[in-house]
């Protein structure tokens, strides 16, 4: 049965993406999971995988098109299959709610020329139009579930009839924010203006929202890394290059094991509740051209250290080459930001929404330390957790840092 390939949602704040180019032509066979196109979100260039097996029957968007999340991109089905029921009279894709079910009749799809938003049509109340508002049964049900007054919703259907999508759009309209005072920078002949990339714009939006709406607090620990570095050297001697373990892999694995005992830090705040994730997927912030991406190693607590290393190595390489896969950047439940490679002693990171916490890691350095009342040379690394105070508190975050410290100072546990 023919079905649509749709624009996936790659990130909780993604609204649209650019279709860069098709990698398959009409008539080509496609397997589920096979890459069919390249798309560009505000984070990176991504490979779009097919959600089904079949033949590429029809494309609905041309390269360069800006496509909303959830919109139809193409039609896939059996060779020679008739897919006309998926298209409107003008060749546009028909949305699921517009394919008239017998139980909830919907209006025919208007052409592009007539499909414009207009105020809800108010007419005398009747059985067909309760409350005197022209709206489809699906739209009424959604409005009732969301507590939406249909008289406030503009309809895009024939004669202003309100559709389900009109209600959903009304629900998701952002609440107007109070104006923020801005300072206009001085621009002179010696200045240079550089337009923001989509990635940098996205980072700006996310980090501003996080820092201004999430009550951060911070806990720092000083960790003895001598044993962890020695173990890494020993492990790497027995591994091929593609599986060699980095210091960051050790930290990611330690964080995942520690999170088992602190589910509030493997969670997200959701207004009237806390959402605790049942799986632990640790993300790593990666510097790429124009900004940062977070690649996500899945099921980190149950993955072997060598698998953590191999997964991260492959995803980091794809990220830096601009060829990340959607699964590479989706699903993080906790994030590690490591600036140790840049000779950084200590820093704090901004929480990456919707996570409840992020771990910032500096360099492991040889420093003077006191052991048994004597000054000696030790290897120390500072790590700081930034946590959402709506989800966790100082004592819990401190205990989490104690757990990470114990794991890294007794690293054989990372191999179990």
C-alpha positions, 0 to 999 in steps of 0.5 A, a space after each residue: 500500500 502506498 504511503 508517504 515519506 515525511 519530514 521527520 522531527 530532528 530535535 524538540 525545537 525543530 519546526 522545518 528543514 531544507 530539502 537539499 537534494 534527492 539521492 533516489 529517482 522516481 522508479 528506484 527501489 528503496 529499502 527501509 532505512 535506506 538514505 533517500 535524500 539529504 536535508 538541512 536542519 538548523 543543526 546540520 546536514 542530515 541523511 533522510 532514511 526511508 520509513 518503508 520498503 518499496 518503489 519511489 513513486 512520486 516526489 512532492 518537494 523539489 530540492 531547495 524547498 523549506 519543508 515543515 516537520 511532518 509534511 509529506 515529501 514523497 510517495 513510496 509503494 509497490 511498482 505500478 501502484 495507483 497512488 491517486 488517492 493520496 493526491 488532491 485534484 491539483 497534484 498536492 498530497 492529501 493529509 490523513 484527515 482530508 481523506 474522508 472517513 465515513 464516520 467523520 466527513 471532511 470537506 474536499 481539499 481546496 485548491 491552493 488558490 482557495 486554501 487561505 485562512 479566514 475568520 471562522 464562519 459564524 452561522 445559526 447554530 444547527 446539528 451540523 454546526 453546533 455553536 454556529 461555527 463551521 468546523 469538521 468533527 475532527 477539529 471539534 474533538 481536538 478543540 474540546 480536548 485542548 480547551 480551545 474556543 473555536 470562535 477564536 480559530 481561523 479556518 482554512 477550509 472552504 467557506 472558512 471551515 475549521 480543520 484539525 490542522 487549524 486547531 493544532 496550529 492555534 494550540 502551538 502558537 507561541 505565547 507573546 513574550 515581553 520585549 527584551 531591551 537590546 543594545 545596538 552595537 557600533 558599526 564602523 568602517 573597521 567592522 565586519 558583519 557576518 550573518 548568523 548560520 542556522 546552527 548559530 541561530 539555533 544555539 542562540 535560541 536554545 541557550 537563551 531559553 535555557 539560561 533565562 528559564 531554567 534555574 541552574 545550580 552548579 557542583 564541582 568535584 576534583 577527580 584523581 584521573 591517574 588510574 583512569 588514564 593508566 587503564 585507558 593506556 592498557 585497554 587501547 593496547 589491545 584494541 584496533 584504532 576504530 575502537 580505541 578509548 578516549 578520556 571522554 569515553 571513560 567520562 561518558 561511561 562513568 556518567 551513565 553508570 552513575 545516572 542509574 542511581 540518580 534518575 532525577 538527573 536522567 530526566 526532564 522538567 515538564 511543568 507539572 511533572 518530572 519525566 524520568 527516562 527509563 533508558 540512559 542515552 549520553 550525549 557528547 557536545 562536539 565542536 563543528 564548523 559554526 557551532 556545536 552538535 550533540 551526538 548521542 550514544 544510546 543505552 550507554 550504561 549497558 554498552 561496553 566501553 569499546 562500543 561507547 568508544 566506537 559509536 562516539 568515534 563514528 558519530 563525531 566523524 560524521 558530525 565534523 564531515 556534515 553527514 550526521 544521521 538523524 539517530 546520531 543527534 536524537 534522544 539524549 537524556 544527559 550531556 557531557 561537554 568536554 573541553 579537556 583537549 583545549 587545556 581548560 582547567 574548569 568551566 560550567 556549561 548551560 543545560 541543553 534542553 530538555 535535559 535536566 543536567 549537563 556535565 562540564 569537564 576540564 583537562 586532566 593535569 599534573 598538579 601538586 597534591 597533598 597525600 599523607 601530609 606530603 606534597 606530591 605530584 598527582 593527576 587531577 581533573 575538575 568536573 562540574 554538573 549544571 542541574 535544573 533546580 526544578 528537578 534536583 537539589 544540591 545534595 543529590 547533585 553532590 552525591 552524583 558527583 561523588 559517584 562519578 569520582 568513585 567510578 573514575 578513581 576505581 575505573 575497573 568498574 567501567 569494564 564490567 
